[in-house]
């Protein structure tokens, strides 16, 4: 059980890091959404 939790935690952290890197590089969904909202206004 402990080993399963450990791998799940590592996977979750990996996904968070990947999303953060994509967002910082400016190709993320949040950045695109903000740009879209700014272009509409």
C-alpha positions in Angstrom: 0.0 0.0 0.0 2.8 2.4 0.9 4.6 1.7 -2.3 1.5 2.3 -4.4 0.9 5.7 -2.6 4.6 6.6 -3.2 4.4 6.0 -7.0 1.0 7.8 -7.2 2.5 10.8 -5.4 5.5 10.8 -7.8 3.2 10.7 -10.8 1.1 13.6 -9.5 4.2 15.7 -8.8 5.6 14.9 -12.3 2.3 16.0 -13.9 2.3 19.2 -11.8 5.9 20.0 -12.9 5.1 19.3 -16.6 2.1 21.6 -16.5 4.0 24.3 -14.7 6.8 24.2 -17.3 4.3 24.4 -20.1 2.6 27.4 -18.5 5.9 29.2 -17.8 7.0 28.7 -21.4 3.8 30.4 -22.5 2.0 27.6 -24.4 -0.4 26.6 -21.6 -4.1 26.6 -21.6 -4.3 29.3 -18.9 -2.0 31.7 -20.9 -4.0 31.1 -24.0 -7.3 31.7 -22.1 -5.9 35.0 -20.7 -4.8 36.1 -24.2 -8.2 35.2 -25.6 -10.0 37.2 -22.9 -7.7 40.2 -23.5 -8.2 40.1 -27.2 -12.0 40.0 -26.8 -12.0 43.1 -24.5 
